[in-house]
Amino acid sequence: MFKNNGKKTAISIASTACLCLLLLLVAVQQHHYRAQVVVEEEERTHGEDTGTRSVEQDAGVKRGFSAYFTKLARGRREVEKPAHSSASSAEPLPAEDISADDIFIAVKTTKKFHQSRLNLLLDTWISRNMQQTYIFTDGEDEELKKKIGSHAINTNCSAAHSRQALSCKMAVEYDKFIESGKKWFCHVDDDNYVNVRTLVKFLSQYPHTQDMYLGKPSLDRPIEATERLGDNKMKPVNFWFATGGAGFCVSRGLALKMSPWASGGHFMNTAEKIRLPDDCTIGYIIESVLGVPLTRSNLFHSHLENLQQVSRSEIHKQITLSYGMFENKSNIINLKGAFPVEEDPSRFKSVHCLLYPDTPWCPPQVAF
């Protein structure tokens, strides 16, 4: 009997324990459910703000990357721009401070052109640059001496337009430049207008002590010549040269190095070695003998090019201008200036009034 009662008691206790355990599990489950509901409610309450911030952040990141790549692409385009695009908006810094007094401007002419060509230059650009300009001719002219004094130099060379006569005058030009002590030697012909203000700015970009040969070739390829070495030996040479018809400039540093082939009577001897005119001989000495390359500039102009292509708005930027015949037609600057073509066939007077409207003989309405 006691055994049966003990079994019943044990069963009752086990059942009660199981029931308590079951109730405990149910309570834990309900607590977990409530906690989950609270979490979901909080997420639901703040979900919209959180989602909005997330979208805005994503958009901000996208905008940031877009702006970055846009800036990067813009920077790359700036780097890839041609060098002259930036140079056109700002003038290059000068290498040294020079003035017109530092330049020796040699004008080559002949006596028969004193009236028809030289007087025009004396009335225009030379009138403002008397101290810098030296006229090399082949005959005495008292009227010319009255206008320019000792800067009128009779070379006593032949009046012929031969390579020997031209080289004779160039030899005198070179020697007079060396004697002057000036920093730059610039040669032009008697059919050139020289804008000295622009020339000064141009030359200031280069140190006069360095080897500088500045001008424009008239050919599209190096000239070919034969150098005579003696004993009937010859050597082919080719080199670039700046045409004297457009004008060219040589730094003093380079001119001094030319001395063994150019000073005294050596220039004419050198010219005979290659049997070419004066400007070619200058190119030969500089490029072929000394190994100094020509620095080209399109600011120099000769009658051998189409001068119609120089626009009015660009005239003040040019160093030299010219006139003459081109392809059997009158070759002049296309400029509707102060004077009609009949009164100013070279257009030099109109150009001068465009650049210097304060000139007394220029019409008052002309201004640049």
Secondary structure as the mmCIF struct_conf table of DSSP 4:
data_model
#
loop_
_struct_conf.conf_type_id
_struct_conf.id
_struct_conf.beg_label_comp_id
_struct_conf.beg_label_asym_id
_struct_conf.beg_label_seq_id
_struct_conf.end_label_comp_id
_struct_conf.end_label_asym_id
_struct_conf.end_label_seq_id
HELX_RH_AL_P HELX_RH_AL_P1 PHE A 2 GLU A 80
BEND BEND1 LYS A 81 LYS A 81
HELX_RH_AL_P HELX_RH_AL_P2 ALA A 83 SER A 89
BEND BEND2 ALA A 90 ALA A 90
HELX_LH_PP_P HELX_LH_PP_P1 GLU A 91 PRO A 94
BEND BEND3 ALA A 95 GLU A 96
HELX_RH_3T_P HELX_RH_3T_P1 ALA A 100 ASP A 102
STRN STRN1 ILE A 103 LYS A 108
HELX_RH_3T_P HELX_RH_3T_P2 LYS A 111 PHE A 113
HELX_RH_PI_P HELX_RH_PI_P1 HIS A 114 LEU A 118
HELX_RH_AL_P HELX_RH_AL_P3 ASN A 119 ASP A 123
TURN_TY1_P TURN_TY1_P1 THR A 124 THR A 124
HELX_RH_3T_P HELX_RH_3T_P3 TRP A 125 ARG A 128
TURN_TY1_P TURN_TY1_P2 MET A 130 GLN A 132
STRN STRN2 THR A 133 THR A 137
BEND BEND4 ASP A 138 GLY A 139
HELX_RH_AL_P HELX_RH_AL_P4 GLU A 142 ILE A 148
HELX_RH_3T_P HELX_RH_3T_P4 GLY A 149 HIS A 151
STRN STRN3 ALA A 152 ASN A 154
BEND BEND5 ALA A 159 ALA A 160
BEND BEND6 SER A 162 SER A 162
HELX_RH_AL_P HELX_RH_AL_P5 ARG A 163 SER A 180
TURN_TY1_P TURN_TY1_P3 GLY A 181 GLY A 181
BEND BEND7 LYS A 183 LYS A 183
STRN STRN4 TRP A 184 ASP A 189
TURN_TY1_P TURN_TY1_P4 ASP A 190 ASP A 191
STRN STRN5 TYR A 193 VAL A 194
HELX_RH_AL_P HELX_RH_AL_P6 VAL A 196 LEU A 203
TURN_TY1_P TURN_TY1_P5 SER A 204 GLN A 205
BEND BEND8 TYR A 206 TYR A 206
TURN_TY1_P TURN_TY1_P6 HIS A 208 THR A 209
BEND BEND9 GLN A 210 GLN A 210
STRN STRN6 TYR A 213 GLY A 215
BEND BEND10 SER A 218 ARG A 221
STRN STRN7 ILE A 223 GLY A 230
TURN_TY1_P TURN_TY1_P7 ASP A 231 ASN A 232
STRN STRN8 LYS A 233 PHE A 239
TURN_TY1_P TURN_TY1_P8 GLY A 244 ALA A 246
STRN STRN9 PHE A 248 SER A 251
HELX_RH_AL_P HELX_RH_AL_P7 ARG A 252 LYS A 257
TURN_TY1_P TURN_TY1_P9 MET A 258 MET A 258
HELX_RH_AL_P HELX_RH_AL_P8 SER A 259 ALA A 262
TURN_TY1_P TURN_TY1_P10 SER A 263 GLY A 265
HELX_RH_AL_P HELX_RH_AL_P9 HIS A 266 ILE A 274
TURN_TY1_P TURN_TY1_P11 ARG A 275 ARG A 275
HELX_RH_AL_P HELX_RH_AL_P10 ASP A 278 GLY A 283
HELX_RH_PI_P HELX_RH_PI_P2 TYR A 284 VAL A 289
BEND BEND11 LEU A 290 LEU A 290
HELX_LH_PP_P HELX_LH_PP_P2 VAL A 292 LEU A 294
STRN STRN10 THR A 295 ARG A 296
TURN_TY1_P TURN_TY1_P12 ASN A 298 LEU A 299
TURN_TY1_P TURN_TY1_P13 HIS A 303 LEU A 304
BEND BEND12 GLU A 305 GLU A 305
HELX_RH_3T_P HELX_RH_3T_P5 LEU A 307 GLN A 309
BEND BEND13 VAL A 310 VAL A 310
HELX_RH_3T_P HELX_RH_3T_P6 ARG A 312 LYS A 317
BEND BEND14 ILE A 319 ILE A 319
STRN STRN11 THR A 320 LEU A 321
STRN STRN12 GLY A 324 PHE A 326
TURN_TY1_P TURN_TY1_P14 GLU A 327 ASN A 328
STRN STRN13 LYS A 329 ASN A 331
BEND BEND15 ALA A 338 PHE A 339
TURN_TY1_P TURN_TY1_P15 VAL A 341 GLU A 343
TURN_TY1_P TURN_TY1_P16 PRO A 345 SER A 346
BEND BEND16 ARG A 347 ARG A 347
HELX_RH_AL_P HELX_RH_AL_P11 PHE A 348 LEU A 355
TURN_TY1_P TURN_TY1_P17 PRO A 357 ASP A 358
TURN_TY1_P TURN_TY1_P18 PRO A 360 TRP A 361
BEND BEND17 CYS A 362 CYS A 362
TURN_TY1_P TURN_TY1_P19 PRO A 364 GLN A 365
#
